[in-house]
Amino acid sequence: TVVGYGIETKGRLSRRATLLKDSVVNVEPADGWDNYNTYVNNNIEIPDDILKNNIHGQVEISFEVRPNGSITNIKVDKSLCDNCDEAAKRLIEQGPQWKTKTGKRGKGKVTVQF
């Protein structure tokens, strides 16, 4: 996945965060990775202090997927900063449903690149 940096918008430097597929073995987005990446690109909010201070990095999030596709137990496994962690958690929590490949409860892990 390519992350665009240094995009000038009305005199302000901006970036787009990207979701990187990670070690998701038994779960996946219900509508597929392409649609999920589109959701991420359209819904991620990069905190102003991250743009201002030119902070780059990743937030790793793990979670559980119930058989009905809902997500629970969202945890930050690798933190970048409090604002980034919250933005990544909110993105996963409010996003589309996931599905388990086995029909049982599964665990997922994704990385959000800032």
Steps between C-alpha positions, in 0.01 A plus 500: 500500500631843411457793735497850352698762687540870438172577328444876509142601576414870526844584633488216752702182484282193530536124485277201464516209740488153351398163634761230455390137501665316781495154651127448455462126456147402598317828446459754220279798416153377397509703176863419418828684543454738204172637638646515850801700379259741327315538830829573681609758243165678519457492878837530673551825688864596543536718811632853433793459739621202293499710182653802673783302661555284190463174695511179298448147617259218560235403751440127535151404609376156599140398553259209515232428244180336618314253276247776417780724362513752782834602648588488871806535723681758286853549633798708395798264469743760368441865582610806302338771713176530696317691225609254231406203717151642558453580128601144404276341764205716395557406135486127576214530749273704272591316181333230296446154639752222473449129444666195638629240259424216739153611613629532855645784700824626350775750568620767263788741489545800274754778471399859426781700340512872584 
